[in-house]
């Protein structure tokens, strides 16, 4: 499978010359039938390549469900939940089980047929009344809805451009063939990439110097506009690993944030087994906030995962647990979600709203809007 995808990539380079890294990343992740997210190979949990917060247990879903319940009270009983890239389906299952005001529809935006089957298997044991609310779609719905959009570890998988600062300007990193292998090449940045990097540099207190390499998602605003277009009234939760811009492009972070995962091991070679290795970049949450404003959304909250989970009040659940073994299990799960050395600081949550007066309670404990 990786060989066939490599052949397609090489053919693209032979036809067009060195290709932008964003095109390579899109092929490696999403090429029909062959890309990492569409080839049917197992990705999630202990048997896959990585574990997300929903696979850690149900506490993160409970924290999210509590915020969604508050929003549902204002939205009314016919509200709709739209989850983007629902992965294994674990988050959808656990959120639905823990909502006091479940949505009339829970839409799963999943173009990949193999991943849909994984999600169906995960959701098959839901009570019938909840399972009947679940619907799979391949593109954002055409009709408007009031409700909530959930993007858990989705933005990090959007194809990015890789750029480098030089003594004379800004270079675009491209993918070429050298000595029979995929390799980097560079060319002067132009167009949207040049504009994007110039905007970033103008927003930094200390501009990066020559030799600095990083990434930017030039299609972020267009993607956000597309996926939020059906949201007439409600909120968007973006959950991912990342930083505010001034931390993302810190002068000491000279090699960017590009990271790959294979069998629970992180590495930094995006040319290693395309189609079999996950490729992602950390998220510039300032860019997400800017993109949100451009498409008519307002910022309602920003915090790290520790602040969100603890701010939701779910730690109280441990106080009510009488079984010692279950208490130990839940304590371990909570620690993985909130400790700085685990997921607590690495992951952030950004809440955006449209035509909706809502201040998420779970963001109040550690309001970090000033970092954006």
C-alpha positions as CSV (number, residue, x, y, z in Angstrom):
1,X,0.0,0.0,0.0
2,X,2.8,2.5,0.9
3,X,4.6,1.5,-2.3
4,X,1.5,2.3,-4.5
5,X,1.1,5.6,-2.8
6,X,4.8,6.4,-3.2
7,X,4.4,5.7,-6.9
8,X,1.6,8.2,-7.2
9,X,3.6,10.8,-5.3
10,X,6.7,10.2,-7.5
11,X,4.5,10.4,-10.6
12,X,3.1,13.8,-9.4
13,X,6.7,15.1,-8.9
14,X,7.8,13.7,-12.3
15,X,4.8,15.5,-13.9
16,X,5.0,18.9,-12.1
17,X,8.4,19.1,-10.6
18,X,8.9,19.5,-6.8
19,X,5.5,19.7,-5.1
20,X,4.5,21.9,-2.1
21,X,4.6,20.0,1.2
22,X,0.9,20.7,1.6
23,X,0.2,18.7,-1.5
24,X,2.4,15.8,-0.3
25,X,0.8,15.8,3.1
26,X,-2.7,15.7,1.5
27,X,-1.7,12.7,-0.6
28,X,-0.1,10.9,2.3
29,X,-3.1,11.3,4.5
30,X,-6.1,11.5,2.2
31,X,-5.2,10.0,-1.3
32,X,-8.2,7.9,-2.3
33,X,-7.9,4.3,-0.9
34,X,-4.3,4.8,0.0
35,X,-3.9,7.7,2.3
36,X,-3.4,7.2,6.1
37,X,-6.9,8.2,7.1
38,X,-8.7,6.4,4.2
39,X,-6.9,3.1,3.7
40,X,-8.8,1.1,6.3
41,X,-5.9,0.3,8.6
42,X,-6.4,0.5,12.3
43,X,-5.3,3.9,13.7
44,X,-6.7,4.3,17.2
45,X,-6.1,2.9,20.7
46,X,-3.5,0.4,21.9
47,X,-3.4,-1.5,18.6
48,X,-3.1,1.6,16.4
49,X,-0.6,4.4,16.1
50,X,-1.8,6.8,18.8
51,X,-4.3,7.3,21.6
52,X,-6.6,10.4,21.8
53,X,-8.4,11.7,24.9
54,X,-11.6,9.8,24.2
55,X,-9.6,6.5,24.1
56,X,-8.3,7.3,27.6
57,X,-11.8,6.8,29.1
58,X,-15.0,8.7,29.4
59,X,-14.0,11.6,31.7
60,X,-13.1,14.0,28.8
61,X,-16.4,13.2,27.1
62,X,-18.2,13.9,30.4
63,X,-16.6,17.3,30.7
64,X,-17.6,18.1,27.1
65,X,-21.1,16.7,27.7
66,X,-21.6,19.1,30.6
67,X,-20.8,22.1,28.4
68,X,-23.0,20.8,25.6
69,X,-25.9,20.3,28.1
70,X,-25.6,24.0,29.1
71,X,-25.7,25.0,25.5
72,X,-28.6,22.7,24.7
73,X,-30.7,24.4,27.4
74,X,-30.5,27.6,25.4
75,X,-30.7,26.0,22.0
76,X,-33.8,23.9,22.6
77,X,-34.6,20.2,22.2
78,X,-34.1,20.2,18.4
79,X,-30.4,21.1,18.5
80,X,-27.9,19.3,16.3
81,X,-24.4,18.0,17.1
82,X,-21.9,17.8,14.2
83,X,-18.7,16.0,15.0
84,X,-15.9,16.4,12.5
85,X,-13.5,13.5,11.9
86,X,-14.9,11.3,14.7
87,X,-12.0,8.8,14.7
88,X,-13.0,5.6,16.5
89,X,-16.4,6.9,17.5
90,X,-15.5,6.8,21.2
91,X,-16.2,10.5,21.8
92,X,-19.6,10.3,20.1
93,X,-20.5,7.2,22.1
94,X,-19.4,8.6,25.5
95,X,-20.9,12.1,24.9
96,X,-24.3,10.7,23.9
97,X,-24.3,8.4,26.9
98,X,-23.6,11.3,29.3
99,X,-25.8,14.1,27.9
100,X,-28.8,15.0,29.9
101,X,-30.2,16.8,26.8
102,X,-29.1,14.7,23.8
103,X,-29.4,16.3,20.4
104,X,-32.2,15.5,17.9
105,X,-29.4,14.6,15.5
106,X,-25.7,13.6,16.1
107,X,-24.0,13.9,12.7
108,X,-20.7,12.3,12.1
109,X,-18.8,13.9,9.2
110,X,-16.7,11.0,8.0
111,X,-15.8,10.5,4.3
112,X,-13.8,7.3,4.9
113,X,-15.8,4.1,4.5
114,X,-13.4,2.0,6.6
115,X,-13.5,4.5,9.5
116,X,-17.3,4.6,9.3
117,X,-17.3,0.8,9.9
118,X,-15.1,1.3,13.0
119,X,-17.4,4.0,14.3
120,X,-20.5,1.8,13.7
121,X,-18.9,-1.0,15.7
122,X,-18.1,1.5,18.5
123,X,-21.7,2.9,18.6
124,X,-23.6,-0.4,18.1
125,X,-24.2,-0.9,21.8
126,X,-25.8,2.5,22.4
127,X,-29.4,2.4,23.5
128,X,-31.7,2.4,20.5
129,X,-33.2,5.8,21.2
130,X,-29.6,7.3,21.1
131,X,-28.4,5.2,18.2
132,X,-31.4,6.4,16.1
133,X,-30.1,10.0,16.4
134,X,-26.7,9.2,14.8
135,X,-26.2,9.9,11.1
136,X,-23.1,9.6,8.9
137,X,-22.5,12.3,6.3
138,X,-19.7,12.8,3.8
139,X,-19.8,16.6,3.6
140,X,-21.2,19.4,5.8
141,X,-25.0,19.4,5.7
142,X,-26.6,21.7,3.1
143,X,-29.3,22.9,5.4
144,X,-28.7,25.2,8.4
145,X,-29.0,24.0,12.0
146,X,-28.8,25.3,15.5
147,X,-26.4,23.4,17.6
148,X,-22.7,22.6,18.2
149,X,-19.7,21.5,16.1
150,X,-17.0,19.4,17.7
151,X,-13.6,19.2,16.1
152,X,-11.4,16.9,18.3
153,X,-7.9,16.5,16.9
154,X,-9.0,17.5,13.4
155,X,-7.2,20.8,12.7
156,X,-3.8,19.2,13.3
157,X,-4.4,16.9,10.4
158,X,-5.1,19.7,7.9
159,X,-2.3,19.9,5.3
160,X,0.2,22.6,6.1
161,X,2.9,24.5,4.2
162,X,6.4,24.3,5.5
163,X,8.5,27.5,5.3
164,X,12.0,28.6,6.2
165,X,13.5,32.0,6.9
166,X,16.6,33.0,5.0
167,X,18.9,36.0,5.0
168,X,17.1,37.3,1.9
169,X,13.5,36.3,2.5
170,X,11.1,33.4,3.0
171,X,11.5,29.9,1.3
172,X,8.8,27.4,0.6
173,X,9.7,23.8,1.4
174,X,8.8,21.4,-1.4
175,X,9.1,17.6,-1.9
176,X,11.3,16.2,-4.6
177,X,13.3,13.1,-5.5
178,X,17.0,12.8,-4.7
179,X,19.0,9.6,-5.1
180,X,15.8,7.7,-5.6
181,X,14.2,8.9,-2.3
182,X,11.7,11.5,-1.3
183,X,13.6,14.6,-0.1
184,X,13.2,18.3,0.7
185,X,13.9,21.1,-1.8
186,X,13.2,24.9,-1.4
187,X,12.1,27.8,-3.6
188,X,11.2,31.4,-2.8
189,X,7.8,31.6,-1.2
190,X,5.0,33.3,-3.2
191,X,1.3,34.0,-3.1
192,X,-0.8,33.0,-0.1
193,X,2.2,31.3,1.6
194,X,4.2,34.5,1.5
195,X,1.3,36.6,2.6
196,X,0.6,34.2,5.5
197,X,4.1,34.2,6.8
198,X,4.5,37.9,6.5
199,X,1.3,38.3,8.6
200,X,2.7,35.9,11.2
201,X,6.0,37.7,11.4
202,X,4.3,41.1,11.7
203,X,2.4,39.8,14.8
204,X,5.5,38.6,16.6
205,X,7.4,40.5,19.2
206,X,10.6,38.9,18.0
207,X,10.6,37.9,14.4
208,X,12.3,34.6,13.6
209,X,15.8,34.8,12.0
210,X,17.6,33.0,9.2
211,X,17.5,29.2,9.6
212,X,14.1,29.2,11.3
213,X,11.7,26.5,9.9
214,X,8.1,26.1,10.7
215,X,4.6,25.5,9.3
216,X,1.4,27.3,8.5
217,X,-2.0,26.1,7.3
218,X,-2.9,28.5,4.5
219,X,-6.3,26.9,3.9
220,X,-7.4,27.1,7.5
221,X,-10.0,30.0,7.0
222,X,-11.5,28.3,3.9
223,X,-11.8,25.0,5.7
224,X,-13.4,26.6,8.8
225,X,-15.8,28.6,6.5
226,X,-16.9,25.3,4.9
227,X,-17.5,23.2,8.0
228,X,-19.2,26.0,9.9
229,X,-21.4,27.3,7.1
230,X,-24.4,25.3,8.2
231,X,-24.2,26.6,11.8
232,X,-26.9,29.3,12.0
233,X,-26.7,29.6,15.8
234,X,-24.6,27.8,18.3
235,X,-21.0,27.1,19.1
236,X,-17.8,25.3,17.9
237,X,-15.4,23.4,20.1
238,X,-11.9,23.0,18.6
239,X,-9.7,20.6,20.7
240,X,-6.2,19.9,19.7
241,X,-2.5,20.0,20.6
242,X,-1.0,23.4,19.9
243,X,0.0,26.9,21.1
244,X,-1.0,30.5,20.8
245,X,0.9,32.2,18.0
246,X,3.7,33.8,20.0
247,X,4.5,30.4,21.6
248,X,4.1,28.5,18.4
249,X,6.6,30.7,16.6
250,X,8.9,31.2,19.6
251,X,12.5,31.9,18.5
252,X,13.7,28.8,20.3
253,X,11.3,26.5,18.3
254,X,13.6,26.6,15.3
255,X,12.5,23.3,13.6
256,X,8.7,23.8,13.6
257,X,6.1,21.4,15.1
258,X,5.7,18.8,12.4
259,X,5.4,15.3,14.0
260,X,4.6,11.8,12.8
261,X,3.3,8.8,14.6
262,X,3.8,5.1,13.8
263,X,2.8,2.4,16.3
264,X,2.8,4.8,19.3
265,X,6.2,6.1,18.4
266,X,6.7,9.8,17.5
267,X,9.2,10.6,14.8
268,X,10.0,13.6,12.6
269,X,10.5,12.1,9.1
270,X,7.3,12.7,7.0
271,X,8.8,10.7,4.2
272,X,8.8,7.5,6.3
273,X,6.3,5.0,4.8
274,X,3.7,7.4,3.4
275,X,0.2,6.2,4.0
276,X,1.2,4.1,6.9
277,X,2.4,6.9,9.1
278,X,0.3,9.7,10.6
279,X,1.6,13.3,9.8
280,X,0.4,16.3,11.7
281,X,1.4,19.8,12.8
282,X,0.6,21.5,16.1
283,X,-2.2,24.1,15.8
284,X,-1.7,27.8,15.9
285,X,-4.8,28.7,18.0
286,X,-4.4,32.4,17.3
287,X,-4.8,31.5,13.6
288,X,-7.9,29.5,14.4
289,X,-9.4,32.5,16.3
290,X,-8.5,34.9,13.4
291,X,-10.1,32.5,10.9
292,X,-13.2,32.2,13.1
293,X,-13.6,36.0,13.1
294,X,-13.3,36.1,9.3
295,X,-16.1,33.6,8.9
296,X,-18.5,35.4,11.4
297,X,-17.7,33.6,14.6
298,X,-16.9,35.2,18.0
299,X,-14.4,33.8,20.5
300,X,-16.1,32.5,23.7
301,X,-13.3,30.9,25.5
302,X,-9.8,29.5,25.4
303,X,-8.0,27.3,27.9
304,X,-5.8,24.2,28.2
305,X,-7.2,20.8,28.7
306,X,-6.4,20.7,32.4
307,X,-8.4,24.0,32.9
308,X,-11.3,22.7,30.8
309,X,-11.6,19.3,32.5
310,X,-11.1,20.6,36.0
311,X,-13.3,23.6,35.3
312,X,-16.2,21.3,34.3
313,X,-16.3,20.0,37.8
314,X,-15.9,16.3,36.9
315,X,-13.3,15.7,39.6
316,X,-16.4,15.7,41.9
317,X,-17.3,12.4,40.3
318,X,-14.3,10.8,42.1
319,X,-15.6,11.9,45.4
320,X,-18.8,10.0,44.8
321,X,-17.1,6.7,43.9
322,X,-17.2,4.2,46.6
323,X,-15.5,1.3,44.9
324,X,-11.8,1.6,45.5
325,X,-10.7,-0.1,42.3
326,X,-12.9,2.2,40.2
327,X,-11.7,5.2,42.2
328,X,-8.1,4.3,41.3
329,X,-8.9,3.8,37.6
330,X,-10.7,7.2,37.4
331,X,-7.9,8.9,39.3
332,X,-5.4,7.6,36.8
333,X,-7.5,8.7,33.9
334,X,-7.9,12.2,35.3
335,X,-4.2,12.5,35.8
336,X,-3.5,11.6,32.2
337,X,-6.0,14.3,31.1
338,X,-4.8,17.1,33.3
339,X,-1.1,16.7,34.3
340,X,1.3,19.0,32.4
341,X,3.6,16.1,31.6
342,X,0.6,14.2,30.1
343,X,-2.1,16.0,28.1
344,X,-3.1,18.8,30.4
345,X,-1.0,21.6,28.9
346,X,-0.2,20.2,25.5
347,X,-3.9,20.2,24.5
348,X,-6.0,23.3,24.2
349,X,-9.7,24.1,23.7
350,X,-11.1,27.0,21.8
351,X,-14.8,27.8,21.9
352,X,-16.3,29.9,19.1
353,X,-19.9,31.0,18.8
354,X,-22.3,32.4,16.2
355,X,-25.4,34.4,17.1
356,X,-25.2,32.7,20.5
357,X,-24.7,34.3,23.9
358,X,-22.7,31.7,25.7
359,X,-19.8,31.7,28.1
360,X,-18.6,28.2,28.7
361,X,-18.4,27.5,32.5
362,X,-15.5,25.1,32.0
363,X,-13.3,27.8,30.7
364,X,-13.7,30.1,33.8
365,X,-11.3,28.2,36.0
366,X,-8.3,28.9,33.8
367,X,-9.3,31.6,31.3
368,X,-6.4,32.0,28.9
369,X,-7.9,34.3,26.2
370,X,-5.1,36.7,27.0
371,X,-2.6,34.2,25.5
372,X,-4.2,34.5,22.1
